Structure formats: C-alpha cells, structure tokens
Amino acid sequence: MILLNLPGLILLLQKKAIIDHASKHDFGQPHITYRLRDWGISRQRYWGAPIPIVHCDKCGIVPVLKDTLPVVLPGADKAGGQHTPLHQQESFYKTTCPKCGKAARRETDTMDTFVESSWYFIRYTNPGFLDGPIDPDAAKYWMAVDQYIGGVEHAILHLLYSRFFTKVLRDLGYVTIDEPFTNLLTQGMVIKDGAKMSKSKGNVVDPNDLIERFGADTVRLFSLFAAPPERDLEWNAQGVEGSSRFLNRVYRLIQQNLAAFSDDKAIVPDNLNEASRVLHRKTHQTIRRVTESIESNFHFNTAISGVMELVNTLTAVLGGEQEIDLPVLKQALETILVLLFPMVPHFCEELWKATDHPQTLDHAVWPQFDADAAKEEELTIVVQINGKVRAKLQVAADISDDEIQTIALANEKILKFMQDKEPKKVIVVKKKLVNIVL
C-alpha cells in the first residue's frame, strides 16, 4: 500500500521551483539550515561534575592535565554539614595554570547532571577501573543494556543524550556498540488528587512514613500492584493497608503450616483427592501466569493478582473437609514465597528461613509449571441470548465448539427463553461463551 501526502508534495515542488528560479536569476542559492542547537551544560551550583578547566590571566582558558583527573568536589563543611558554593571556597578555586605555572582560578560551574546520566551505564560495567573513563573489555562484554526502564520525563532528552554520548564514545574507540539500549519500557507517573506527585505541587507522600508504619515490602507491593508499569499510578493510602493485610495472610498461612516442610524429599503422589487436585492445579496455573506476566511485559500487577488467587484457593481447601496431601501443600506454600520474592524480597526471605531451607531464597530455582497439572478438567461456559446471560454450563475442558453449541441449544433454560424461535446466528467464543442471536 502506498500513502501519498499530496498537499505536502505540492508544497515541496513549489519550494523547489522558487529555489530554482532564484538560482537561475542569481539572487539566491539553496542552503541547508540545521535546527540542532548547542547544549548548555554548565550550572551555577555545588553538585554535578566539576568542569576540568582553569582560567589563567596569561594563557586564557586551559584544560587541566590528564594525570590530575578527575577534579573532585570538596566535602561538606564539618560544622553544619552544608555545601558552601564553589566560588566561595578558595581551597577549591585557587590553583596554578597547567601551562605557565602562575596563579589561576579553577572553573566553579559544574556540569548538568544529564552529562553523567548520559553515559554512567557504561561506567557501571567496571566502576573500579582507574586507567581511563571506561574499561573497553568490560564495556564490550556488558553493553548494550538489555532493558531500560524509565519515566516518561526521560523519553526524549535523556535517551537522545545517551545515544549521542554512545556514538561519540564509539567514534573515540571506547565502545563498539551503536545504540546504548536494546529494549525500552516507559513507566507511568504517580498521581495524587488528580495531579502528578511532585514537590512543587506540595502533594508528595513521604515514603519513609509508610515504610516505618508498614515496612518497605508492603509499600513496594502496593506500588507494583496498583497499576501496570506503563500506566500512571493513582496513589491510595487504603491500598497500602490492603497490601499489608494480604502479606499478613501469607505470613499466617506459612506459620500455621510449617509441618508441611518437615519432609525435604516429599513427592506429589498420582492419586490425589479432590481438594489436593484443585490446589495442585491452581499452583501450576499460578506459576504459568506469574512467569508470563513478568517475562513478557513486566506486569507485576497481574503477577501479584495471580498469587493472591492461589492464596485464596489455598485458604479455601485448608478450610474444607478433605485432608490436603503434605507434598501438595508444601509445593503451594513454596511457590507463593518464590513467586512473591521479586516483589517483596525481605518478607519472603524471612519466611523462607522459618521453613528451615538450607540456602537463602535467592538461590532457589524459579519453578516450572506442569502443563498437564495446570489443565482445567471442567470449564464454565456462559450462554447468552441477544447479549443477555441466560445460563451457565459446566463442560469438559477438551470439548469442541460444535459440542458446546449443541449442549447450549438443548439446555432447558435456553429453550424456555427461546420460546420455539429459530436462532438467526449462534456465535461460539472458544471455551468461554455462546451467544444466540434470535
């Protein structure tokens, strides 16, 4: 398919005709104008990287010698712990000219923090390297960054600067990559009372107060659960309390069922009773759901929701009349802790230790789901007539669409609502829905 912007093409031809006419009659020539402007990187403030320049009355602007790099900021005042502006610290700005050796003044402006953030990820590949700004071998091994996660405020300038720095460093021979980042995830902002949470608006919630009351893991769980990463998060203090209640439920479940961890080599038997089979199936369904949610799009909110459903199922079967096989119970409890570990690491590690595992939880292997175990034995099919729900059917999981349609049309409730009318159309949404249009 070819898309043609006719007005734009006409304008382009008109411009070319004007330029050709001006050139032909010697009163104008074509000229390329670049709209890219120089980047002002200096700031009059204490923090930021010092600019390695010395001002000399005789030699003018002189760069510092390479073997004296980096220029280091002076420390804070010992008395009040305050940072005195650089232009007021003689011990910093009074120096000698690297060229003539006479008295000179060190530059007291510092670079914008965008300068450091434009290449720090390459320095991170070997932060202890002292023979230059970048260790070429480490940069070659680690770069490019596999996954970049940043706020929408970084979506233009920071990424643009990072690409610029990377390409300059490539041309200078420090790195071999052309692009700094392989994948990008732009996360949303935190919204409170309908506005972006910021100091200037005075609507900031101090996380330290919440951490002191609920713990860091609870606050982290709420932040991850409240919204997908690419969407804005609407702050809700009650949501933090809900996350706290959920973690307390998990804590009680583990502490009340420590006996399940007594046998290290317990194997799930083949002949499970109904309650154990339900829990076993839900455990493997949760492993599949959480793994896919995290690996495919970082949707920790749906991952946490999946674990919550497993906790609900576990609570229900434990409250039932049937005894749960200990290997099945142990597998479910361990799965909850391992799957929650990326979101609430301190909480899960403490409970993992309580279950007498020999190694810490960060050494545990991520569980693999069993497709057969996760398979549903029965499905609930909703039957609609002209878009209104009129019945629900329990059918085998491996049933075909034709069989579902036959069962739906023979259902007593459906026949009653149809009143001997012939269906105009029957739409079957695979393993979910039947809609009968009269």
N, C-alpha and C positions, 0 to 999 in steps of 0.2 A: 504494500500500500504506500502511496506517495502523498504526503501532505504538502500543499503549496500555499505559502503565505503571499497572496497576490499583492495586497497593498504594500507590504514590505519590499517585495521585488520591484514594484513600480518606483518606490522611493529611492531604492538603490540605483536604478537605471537613471533616474533624474539627477541624482548626485554625480554620477559618472559623467553624464552629459555636460553638466556645469563645469566640472573639473577639466574635461577635455576642451571645452570652449575657452576657459581661462588660460590653459597651457598654449593653445593654438595662437591666441592673440597676445601672448607674453605679458599678462597682468596677474598671473597666479600659477602656482605649482602644487601638486599633491603633497601632503605632509602627514606623517603618522604622529599622533599625539597619544602618549601613554598616560593613563589616569592613575597609575600607581604612584603614591607619594612616599617621600622618605619617612622613616619611622622614628619619632622622637622617643628615645629610650631612657632619658635621664629624668630623675625625680629628686626634689629637694627634701630628702628625708633620711633617717638613720638606716632603716632596714633596706635590704637589697644588696646586690653585689657591688662592691666599690669599683669605680671606673679606673683602670690602671694607667692613669695619665698624670703627668706632672707639668705645672706651669712655671716656666723659667723666664725671668725678665730678659735674659740674653738669647736663649735658644728657642723661646716660644713654647709651643705645645710639644712635649716629649713623652713618648711611651716609656713605662718603667722597663727595666731589664728583665729578660725572660727568667733568669735564675732567681729573681726576687718574687716571682708569682707563687701563690696568689696573694693579692693585697687583702689583708684580714681586717674586719671591723674591730674596733676597740670594744672592750667589755663594758658592762653597765657600771654606773657609779656604785661604789661599795656601800655608801651610807644609805641611800634611798632606793637602790636598785633601779634607778632611772637611766635612760639612754640620753645623754647630752647630744644635741645636734653636732654633726661632724665639723661644721665650720666654726664651732666654739671650742674644739679640742685641739690645742696647739700640738700636743704629743702626736696627733694623727696627721694634721695637715702640714706641719713644719717638716721639711725634708731637704734633700740635696738633689740637684739636677743630675740625672744619669749620664748626661752628655758632657757638661762642663764642670760638674762638681760643686758649683756655687749654690747658695741658699735658694730654695724654690718652694712652691706651695703645691701640695697634693690636691687633686680634684676631690671636692667634697660632695658632689652629686653622686647618687647611686643609680644603678640600672633598674629599670622597671622589672617587677617580678616575672613578667612574661618572658624576659630573657632567659631566666633559669628554667622556667617550666617548659620552654620550647625544646630543651634537649636533656633534661635531667634523667629521663628514662633510659638514655644511652649511658649516662654516667653510672646509673644503678647497676649496670651489668658487671662493674667491678669498682665499687666506691672507694676501695683502699688503694687503687692504682696511683703511684706517685710520679711516674715518668712522663706524664702528659695528661691532658684533659680526658682522654678516652683510651681504654685498653682495646686495641684493634682486634685481638684474638677473642676476647670476651664479647665484644660487640658483634662480631661475626657469628659467634655461637648462639647468642640470645636473641638478637634482633631479626626480624621486626617483632613488635609487640603483637601477640596473638589476639588479645581482646582489649579494646579501650572502652572504658565506661566513664562517662562524664555528663555534667549537667548541660542543659540547653544553652547556658551562657557561654559555654566553650565551643559551641558548634561551628562558629565561624573563625574568630580571631585566633584562638589558641591552636586549633587544628591547622589553620593557614600558616601561622608562625612555625609550628612544629615541622610541617612539610618543607618550609623554606630552610630552616636550620639543617634538617636532614640532608637536603640536596646540596647545601653548601659544604657540609662535613663530608659528603660523598665526593664532591669535586676536590676537596683537600686531601682525600685519601684516608680519612679516619674510619669511614664505614663503607660497606659495599652495597647497601640497600638503597632503593629509590624512594620507597614510601615507609613512613615510620610505623603505621598501624595497619593490621590486616582486617580486623572487624571492629565496628563501632556500634555501641549501644548508648543512645542519648536518653538519660533518665529524666523524669519529671521533677518538678519543684514541690516543696512543702507549702501548702496553702492553709491559712488560718483566717477565719472570719471573712472569707471571700477574697483575700489578698495574699500575695506572695509573702512568706515569712521572711522578714529582714529587720535588721537593727534600725534602719531609717524609719520604718513604719511603726516601730515600737511594739510589734506583735510577736516577738521571739519567745519561745518557751525554753527555759533553761534546762537542758537535758540532765544536768547534774542533780537537780531537784528530783526528777523522776528516777534517776539511777539510784539515788540514796533511798528512795521510798520503795521501788520495785525491783531494783537490780538492773544491770546493763543488759542482760539477756532478754528480759521481759520487754524493755524498750525497743531492743533490736527486733524482736519477734513481731511486735505491733507494726513497726515501720515497714517490715517486709511483707506483712500480711495485708496491710491496709489497701494496697493498690499494686498493679503491675508496675515494673520498673520504668516503663516508658510513659506512664501516666502521672499526673500530679497527685500528690497525697494530701487529702483533706485531714488536717490534724483533729483528733478527737480524744480527749482525755479519758473518756469512758472506754475507748478501745484498748488503752493500755491496761486498764483494770480487767478487761475481758481476757487479754493475753496472760495476765497474772493468774487468773482463775484456771485457765487451761493448763498452765505449767504446774500448778498445784495438783490438778487431777492426775497428770502424768507422774508426779512425784509420789502421790499416794498409791497409784497402781503398781509402781515398781517396789516400793517399800512393803506393800501388803502381799507381794507375790515373789519374795526373794527365794522361796523354796524351789521355784522353777529353775533356778540356776545351779542347783546342787549337783546335777549330772552334766559334766562337761561334754560327754560324748553321746548325748541323747539324740536319737534319730526319729524323725516323724514317721510313724507307722502307716501302713497302707490302709488298714481297716479303721478309719476314723468314724466316730459317732457324728451325728448331725451338727451339734454345736461346734465341735472341733473342726469339722469340714468347712463350716461357714467362716470361722476365724482364719483358718489356713488359706482359704480362697481370698479373703479380704486382705490378708498380709501381702500376698504376691501381687494382687491388683494394685495395692498402695506402692509397692516397690516400683512397679512399671510406671505408674502415674507420676510419682515424685521424680524418678530418673528422667523421664521425658520432659517434665516441666522445667527442670533445672538445665539440662543439657541443650534443649532446643532453643529456648528463648529467655532463660533466667527468670521464669515466672515463679518466684519463690512463694507468691501468694497462693497459687493453686497447689504447690507442693505442700505447704503448711495445711491447707484445707484437706488434702488427701490424708495427712497424718491424723488430723482431727477426726475424720470419718473412721479411721482404723481404731482410734481411742474409743469412739462411741460404740463400735461393734464389739470391741474387747470388753467394755463395761457391761454391755447387754448380755453377752454369753456368760460372763462370770456371774451375773445375777440370775441366770437361768437354772433349770433343774438338773441339766446334764453336767457331768464332770468333764472338764477340759483336759485333754492329754497334755502332760507337762512339756514334752518337746514342742508341741504346737504353741503353748503359752509362752515358753521361753523364746521361741523364734519371733513371735509377735512383739514381745517386750524389747528384745534386742533390736528388732527392725525399727521400732519407734525411736530409740535412742540414736541409732546410726543415721537415720534419715533426718532427724532434727538437728544433728550435730553441726552442720554448716550454718544453721541459723542461730542456735543457742549453745555454743560450744562449752561454756563453763558449767552450765546446768547439766548437760548430758554427761560431761566428764565426771562430775561428782557422783551421779547415779551409776555410771559405769563402774566406778571404783567400789561403790557399795555392793555391786553384784560379784565382787571378787574375781574380776578378769585379770589375768596376769600382766597384760600390757595396757597402755593407755588407749583411749578411744581413737586417737588419730592414727593408730597402727591397724585399726580394724579394716577389713576388706568391705568395700561397698557391696551390698547384697545384689544378687542376680535373681530376677523373677523367673518362675517356672510357668511357661505359657499354659501347660495343661492344668496346673493347680489354679491359675488365675481365671480359667474359663468358667463362665456362668453356666449353671445347669438349667436355669429357667430365666425367662425374660418376661417383663411386664409390657404388654402391647396396649397402647391407648387407641380406642376406636372412636372416631368422630363421625357425626352426620352433619353435613354442611358446616363444618368447622366447630361444632359443639361436641364436647366429650359426652358420650352416652354409655360407654362400657370400658372395662379394663380386663385384658385376657392374660392368663398365666400360660405360657407356652414353652416348649423345649428350646434350648439355646440354638440348636442346629436346624431349626425349622426353616422351610423355604418360604419365599414371598407368596407363592401360589397357595401353599397350605394355610398361611396366615389369613389370606383373603377369604378362603373357603370357610374357615372357622369363624371369622368375623361376621360373614353374611348369614351364618347359621345360628348365631348367638340369639337367645330368647329376647334379651333386652333390645338388641338391634332390630330384630324382626318387629317388635312392638312399636318402635319409633318409626320404622319404615312404612308401616300401615299398607302393606302389599304393593307399595310403589316400586317400580324398577329403577335401580341406580343408573344415573346418567354416566357416572365415572367412578372408579374405585382407585384411589391413589395409595400405594403401599410405600412408606418410608422404611427402608430396611431395618428390621429388628427394633423399631421404635413406634411406628404409628400407622394406622389405617384411617383414611378419610374417605367417607362415602358421600358422593355428591348426588343429590336427588333432583 
